[in-house]
Every structure is written in C-alpha cells, then in structure tokens.
Amino acid sequence: MRSALICGLDVGSTRTRAVIGESTHEHRRPVLRIVGIGSTITEGVRKDVITDLDAATESIRGAVEEAETMAGARIDRVHVGIAGDHIGVEHSVGVAAVESPEVRPEAVRRVNKVACAVPLPHDREIIHAIPQQYRLDNQWGIHDPVGMNGTRLEAELCLVTASSAVVGNLARAVERAGYRVQDQVLEPVAAARAVLAEDEKELGVALLDMGGASTGVALYYEGRTIDLMVLPFGGSAITSDLIREFSVPFVQARRLKEEHGAAHPGAIDPCEQLRLRSQGGSRAELPRARIAVVIERRLRSMFREIAHRIGKSCDPGALGAGIVLTGGVAATPGISVLAGECLGAGARIGVPGDGFRGAADPLARAGFATVAGLALHGADRYRATGQGGTTRVSGVATRVGAWLREFF
C-alpha cells in the first residue's frame, strides 16, 4: 500500500497539539515517519469543552498549520481526541447464533451490532465499541472467534459514549479551521496506543492520562480492555490551589507549577527561595518547598480517588505491569514515586517511543502521548482499510477546499 500523511490532533484545555506522520514501512515493519509537529496555547476551551467556537478554531488552525509548515505539505483530515467528564462508559453483552459450521467474520460483526443496540438518550452517541472478549458456547476469554467451531456466540463490549453537542462542536471547530474529522478517539485509548507495550497489557496495567482538566484511565489485563474512565480533575486543579495558597495571578501560578513544581517537598532544597509578585503587586520571598507541599497535597487527593475507581473495576493485584503515567501532569518531578506509593504498584512515566521515525525526538515527552497515539491510530486505520490518510496535494488545492468548507 502506498504511503499517506496521517494527522493527529489533540485539543486540550491548555495546549492544542498536532502531529503529521507518513505511514510507511521499514524492513517490512510498519512505522510512522514524523514530518510535522505543531503546538499552540488553547483558547476557547474550558474543561475539555468548547466555549468559544471562533477562538477554538484559531487554536486548531494554528497548531495544524505549524505542523503543515514543518512537513512541507497540506493535509485535509485529522484524527481527533475526545476527553471530558461528559464521557460515559458501559459494558454490554450481545448474543447471536452461528449459522455456519465455523464462526465467520459476518457472525462477529452481527453479534457486535447486537451488543451495541443499547438505548441511549437523544443527546448521546457511541464513539467506541471495544470488544473485551467473546464466548463461544461455554468457553469465555476468546479474543478472536473467527474460524472456531460453535453454535452460540456472545460478545462482551465496552461502549464509550459522549455528548453529541460536545462532539459536534469540536467537529465544527475543526471544519471551520479548514479540515475534516476522520474519526474521534477517546484520549486515554490514544495515549495507551503510544506508550504501552503489548506485554504490559497482557500482564495488567493502568494507564493514567493526566491532562489539564481531566484524567483518563485505561485498564488492561490479559491483552484486553477491562475498563475506561474519565475523571473530572487534572493539572488545572493544582494551578487553582497555588493561586489560592499564594495569592498570585493565574499565569504566575501555572509557571510556578511547570518550572518550579515537584511532587514531594523532600526533593527540594529547603533553603531555595523564589520571588513572587502577589495579586496586589507586592513582592515576597517564598520557599520553593512550599510549592511542592501544595502540589503533593493535591496529587495525593487525585491518586486516592483514582485508586478508589480502579478498585471498583479490578483487583489492584492484577496490575502486574503497574501504573503508567502520561499527559502534561506526568512531567511533575517525582510524580511516579508518589503514584506508586498511593496506588500500591510500581509506576513509570510513559512517553511515545517505538513505532516512530523521522523528526520524532520532540514527541518523547509525556504531554505528547495523546497526539502521538492519535497519529498511530490513524496509521493503523489506513493500513487496515486504506482510509484516513491524506495524499500529498498542492497548497492551492487544499486552501480552496478550506475556503469552501469555511463558507459553505
């Protein structure tokens, strides 16, 4: 199959990121050669929901155009991440008879369709239907029943639903920016694609995608998805705590978190001092360790809630590969040690790695896990179906298409 350009787009509450890669092969192995990366400050988005369509459109346009400039090419479609506390997850079972001597792909599609036939409110839609396992007659735990003998096929699916209004507004912002939404992927699912190894999913692992407004959790065991969830807290809660604690403006609080923060005060020199300007304009000296105290307090609260939610979905002892932290908050120094202490399992920081070539060095940061995973997801889809990629077209042709989409 010929190569194509794939674009992942992550519209976060703090930053909007775009990655363009060329789906190709190297030594007969599929790889994604990174050719373009773009990043802008997000405007018009609050708690992962668009609140100002024009501002969000400009953020998207800025990030994708920056990636296009680096790539020296124009793209016409993107694979977009979805997050926020409007996400819902439920498990559903479907049953169908096997009408042939062996299970054929048509039977699997039919039983999956039955499992997806659940009543939904008019303002909700399914964005993922992830097979967890199949049962053929009396045998559970089957990953792929095609070709096996049996008469009764059951499918257990993890259904991810989202607010139709939130999904529609995000798609509208992308279209106004001059691009088309190829598909939408739950952000922790995308991040897992970029940072988890298959043997980790087999042993059991919890991925925590800690963003600005929310934290996505993806649980895997024996190679299958156990559960998915999106929790309504993230890095912005830490910023708010710093604003209240030290009476500093938002911009300064965020800078304190990103440049001087740590997950444990013991890692900070107790004599190190920082100069702050308060809301009233006065200056003061502040021990840097006090910032770590505030951050640690908030992170412990987050991890307690995460541990509670994980415990409702699986036995923590099943997480043989431990915890993998990614997202912007995962860049906090010392956070993996604190997470391991609070969650009772080994923890590491997950950054995009295997499967990338080209200008991939800037991706080796936890904050780029989601957008890198979105690009990989798009490449997977293109290799499987031939859809989802962009052939290299002239800039004039692309801009004419963008102009038409903007006004019509």
C-alpha positions in Angstrom: 0.0 0.0 0.0 1.3 3.4 -0.9 2.2 5.8 1.9 0.0 8.6 3.1 0.1 11.5 5.5 -1.7 11.0 8.8 -2.6 13.8 11.2 -3.4 13.5 14.9 -5.0 16.5 16.7 -5.3 16.9 20.5 -7.4 19.9 21.5 -6.5 20.1 25.2 -7.7 22.6 27.8 -4.2 24.2 28.0 -2.5 23.3 24.7 -3.5 22.2 21.2 -1.1 19.9 19.5 -0.9 18.4 16.0 1.4 15.7 14.6 1.7 14.7 11.0 3.3 11.4 10.1 3.9 9.5 6.9 2.7 5.9 7.2 5.3 3.7 5.6 7.4 0.5 6.2 10.9 -0.1 7.3 12.4 -3.5 7.0 8.9 -4.8 6.3 7.7 -3.3 9.6 5.0 -0.6 9.7 6.4 2.7 11.0 5.2 6.3 11.2 7.8 8.8 10.0 7.1 12.1 11.7 7.3 15.0 9.4 5.5 17.8 11.2 4.7 18.9 14.8 2.7 21.9 15.9 1.6 23.3 19.2 -0.3 26.4 20.3 -1.9 27.7 23.5 -5.6 26.6 23.6 -8.2 29.4 23.6 -11.9 28.9 23.7 -11.9 25.6 25.6 -12.8 25.0 29.2 -12.8 21.6 31.0 -12.3 19.9 27.6 -15.5 21.6 26.2 -15.5 24.3 23.5 -16.9 27.5 25.0 -15.8 29.9 22.2 -16.0 28.4 18.7 -14.0 31.2 17.0 -11.1 31.0 19.5 -11.0 27.2 19.4 -11.0 27.3 15.6 -7.9 29.6 15.6 -6.1 27.4 18.1 -6.7 24.3 15.9 -5.7 26.2 12.7 -2.5 27.5 14.3 -1.4 24.0 15.6 -2.1 22.2 12.3 -0.7 24.9 10.1 2.5 24.9 12.1 2.8 21.1 11.6 2.0 21.5 7.9 4.7 24.1 7.5 7.3 21.8 9.1 6.1 18.9 6.9 6.1 21.0 3.7 2.7 19.5 2.9 -1.0 20.2 3.4 -3.4 17.7 5.0 -7.2 17.7 4.6 -8.4 15.4 7.5 -7.4 14.8 11.1 -7.9 12.2 13.8 -9.2 14.0 16.9 -9.0 13.2 20.6 -12.1 13.3 22.8 -12.0 13.8 26.6 -14.0 15.4 29.4 -16.4 14.5 32.1 -19.3 14.1 29.5 -17.7 10.7 28.6 -19.7 7.7 29.7 -18.6 4.0 29.7 -20.8 1.0 30.0 -20.4 -2.7 29.3 -22.8 -4.6 27.1 -23.3 -8.2 26.0 -24.7 -9.4 22.7 -25.7 -12.9 21.7 -26.1 -14.4 18.2 -26.5 -17.9 16.7 -23.7 -19.2 14.5 -25.4 -20.3 11.2 -22.4 -22.0 9.6 -20.0 -24.8 10.7 -17.5 -22.3 11.8 -17.6 -18.7 13.0 -17.2 -16.3 10.1 -16.4 -12.5 10.2 -20.1 -11.8 9.4 -21.2 -13.5 12.6 -18.7 -11.5 14.7 -20.0 -8.2 13.1 -23.6 -9.3 13.8 -23.0 -10.1 17.5 -21.1 -6.9 18.0 -24.0 -5.0 16.4 -26.4 -6.7 18.8 -24.2 -5.7 21.8 -24.2 -2.1 20.5 -28.0 -1.9 20.4 -28.5 -0.3 23.8 -31.0 2.5 24.4 -29.3 6.0 24.5 -30.7 9.4 25.3 -31.2 11.5 22.2 -28.2 13.7 23.2 -25.7 10.9 23.5 -23.7 8.9 20.9 -21.4 5.9 20.8 -17.8 6.8 19.9 -16.2 3.4 20.6 -17.4 -0.2 20.8 -14.3 -2.1 22.1 -14.6 -5.9 22.2 -13.4 -7.2 25.5 -13.9 -10.9 25.0 -16.1 -13.4 23.2 -17.8 -16.6 24.4 -18.4 -19.5 22.1 -20.8 -22.0 23.6 -19.3 -22.4 27.1 -15.8 -21.0 26.5 -15.1 -17.4 27.7 -11.9 -15.5 27.1 -11.7 -15.8 23.4 -10.1 -12.8 21.6 -10.9 -13.7 18.0 -13.5 -16.5 17.4 -13.2 -16.4 13.6 -12.6 -20.0 12.3 -13.6 -21.7 15.5 -16.5 -24.2 15.8 -19.6 -23.5 17.9 -23.3 -22.7 17.7 -23.8 -19.8 20.1 -21.6 -16.7 20.1 -21.6 -14.0 22.8 -19.7 -10.7 22.7 -18.8 -8.5 25.7 -18.2 -4.9 24.6 -17.0 -1.8 26.3 -19.2 1.1 24.9 -17.9 4.6 25.2 -20.5 7.3 24.8 -20.2 11.1 24.6 -22.3 14.2 24.5 -23.4 14.8 20.9 -23.3 18.5 21.4 -19.6 18.4 22.6 -18.6 16.1 19.8 -20.5 18.2 17.3 -18.9 21.5 18.4 -15.4 20.0 18.2 -16.1 18.7 14.7 -17.5 22.1 13.7 -14.3 23.9 15.0 -12.1 21.5 13.0 -14.2 22.1 9.9 -14.1 25.9 10.3 -10.3 25.6 10.6 -10.3 24.0 7.1 -10.1 20.3 7.9 -12.3 17.2 8.1 -12.7 15.0 11.2 -11.7 11.5 10.0 -12.6 9.9 13.4 -12.7 10.6 17.1 -10.7 8.6 19.7 -11.0 8.6 23.5 -7.8 10.2 24.6 -6.6 7.6 27.2 -7.1 5.0 24.4 -5.0 7.0 22.1 -2.3 7.6 24.8 -2.2 3.9 25.5 -1.5 3.2 21.8 1.6 5.4 22.0 3.1 4.4 25.3 2.0 0.9 26.3 3.7 -2.4 25.2 1.6 -5.4 24.4 3.3 -7.4 27.2 2.2 -4.7 29.7 -1.4 -5.1 28.5 -1.1 -8.8 28.9 0.3 -8.6 32.5 -2.2 -6.0 33.6 -1.6 -2.2 33.6 -3.3 1.0 34.4 -2.6 4.0 32.2 -3.3 7.4 33.7 -3.5 10.2 31.1 -3.3 13.3 33.4 -4.3 16.3 31.4 -5.2 19.9 32.3 -8.9 19.5 33.0 -9.4 15.7 33.3 -7.6 12.4 33.9 -8.3 9.5 31.6 -7.8 6.0 33.0 -7.4 2.9 30.8 -7.2 -0.6 32.4 -5.8 -3.6 30.6 -5.5 -7.3 31.6 -4.7 -10.4 29.5 -4.4 -8.2 26.4 -8.0 -6.8 26.7 -9.6 -3.6 27.8 -11.0 -4.1 31.3 -12.4 -0.6 31.8 -12.1 3.0 30.7 -13.0 6.2 32.6 -12.5 9.9 32.6 -12.3 11.7 35.9 -13.0 15.4 36.3 -9.7 16.6 37.6 -6.2 17.4 36.3 -3.4 19.9 36.3 -5.8 22.9 36.4 -6.8 21.9 40.0 -3.1 22.2 41.0 -2.9 25.7 39.4 -6.1 26.7 41.3 -4.6 25.5 44.6 -1.4 27.6 44.0 -3.5 30.7 43.2 -5.4 30.3 46.5 -2.4 29.4 48.6 -0.1 32.2 47.4 -2.5 34.9 46.1 -0.7 35.0 42.7 -2.2 35.5 39.2 -3.1 32.5 37.0 -0.1 32.9 34.7 2.3 33.0 37.5 0.7 30.1 39.3 1.0 28.0 36.1 4.6 29.0 35.7 5.4 28.0 39.3 3.8 24.6 38.7 5.6 23.9 35.5 9.0 25.4 36.2 9.4 25.0 40.0 6.9 22.3 41.0 7.7 18.9 42.4 5.5 16.1 43.8 7.4 15.8 47.1 8.9 18.6 49.2 11.7 16.3 50.3 13.2 16.5 46.8 13.6 20.3 47.2 16.5 22.2 48.8 14.8 23.7 51.9 17.0 26.8 51.5 15.9 27.6 47.9 13.8 30.8 47.7 11.6 32.2 44.9 10.5 35.8 44.4 6.7 36.2 43.9 4.5 39.1 42.8 1.1 38.8 44.5 -2.3 39.9 43.1 -1.8 43.2 44.8 1.6 43.8 43.2 3.7 43.3 46.3 6.8 41.1 46.2 7.6 38.4 48.6 10.1 35.6 49.2 8.7 32.0 49.1 10.5 28.7 49.9 10.2 26.5 46.8 9.5 23.6 49.1 6.1 25.1 50.0 5.1 24.9 46.3 5.8 21.1 46.5 3.7 20.8 49.6 0.7 22.2 47.8 1.2 20.1 44.7 1.8 16.9 46.8 -1.4 17.5 48.7 -3.5 17.8 45.5 -1.8 14.9 43.8 -2.4 12.6 46.8 -6.1 13.6 46.7 -6.2 12.7 42.9 -4.5 9.4 43.4 -6.8 8.4 46.3 -9.8 8.9 44.0 -8.1 7.1 41.1 -7.2 4.1 43.4 -10.9 4.0 44.6 -12.2 3.9 41.0 -9.6 1.3 39.9 -10.6 -0.8 42.8 -14.2 -0.8 41.7 -13.2 -2.2 38.2 -10.5 -4.7 39.0 -8.3 -6.3 41.7 -5.2 -4.0 42.0 -3.2 -7.1 42.3 -4.0 -7.9 38.7 -1.9 -4.9 37.6 1.3 -6.9 37.1 2.9 -4.2 35.0 1.9 -1.4 37.4 1.0 2.1 36.6 2.0 4.2 33.6 1.6 8.0 33.9 1.4 10.2 30.9 -0.1 13.6 30.0 1.2 17.1 31.0 0.9 16.5 34.7 3.2 13.5 34.4 6.1 15.9 33.8 6.0 16.9 37.5 9.3 15.7 39.1 8.8 12.9 41.5 5.3 12.0 40.5 6.0 8.4 39.6 7.3 7.7 43.1 4.2 9.4 44.7 1.9 7.5 42.4 3.5 4.2 43.3 3.2 4.9 47.0 -0.5 6.0 46.7 -1.6 3.3 44.3 0.4 0.4 45.7 2.1 -0.6 42.5 5.2 0.3 40.5 4.9 3.4 38.4 6.7 4.8 35.4 6.4 7.8 33.1 5.1 6.8 29.6 6.4 8.7 26.6 5.9 7.9 22.9 8.7 5.6 21.7 8.5 2.6 19.4 6.9 2.9 16.0 8.1 6.4 15.2 10.9 7.5 12.8 11.9 10.9 11.4 11.7 14.1 13.4 10.3 12.2 16.4 12.6 13.5 19.2 10.2 16.3 20.3 7.5 13.6 20.8 9.5 11.9 23.6 7.5 13.8 26.3 4.5 12.7 28.3 2.5 15.7 27.1 2.7 14.4 23.5 1.4 10.9 24.3 -2.2 11.5 23.2 -1.5 13.3 20.0 1.2 10.7 19.0 -1.3 7.9 19.8 -3.9 9.6 17.6 -1.5 9.7 14.7 -0.6 6.0 15.3 -4.3 5.2 15.5 -4.8 6.9 12.1 -1.9 5.0 10.6 -3.4 1.7 11.9 -6.7 2.5 10.3 -5.1 3.5 7.0 -3.1 0.2 6.8 -6.2 -1.8 7.6 -8.7 -0.1 5.4 -6.9 2.3 3.1 -8.9 5.2 4.6 -7.9 8.0 6.9 -4.8 9.3 5.1 -4.1 12.4 3.0 -2.3 12.1 -0.3 0.2 15.0 -0.9 -1.8 17.7 -2.7 -0.9 21.2 -3.7 -1.3 24.0 -1.2 -3.6 25.9 -3.6 -5.9 23.0 -3.9 -6.1 22.5 -0.1 -6.7 26.1 0.6 -9.5 26.3 -2.0 -11.1 23.3 -0.2 -10.7 25.0 3.2 -12.3 28.2 1.8 -15.3 26.3 0.5 -15.7 24.5 3.9 -15.5 27.8 5.8 -18.3 29.5 3.9 -20.5 26.6 2.8 
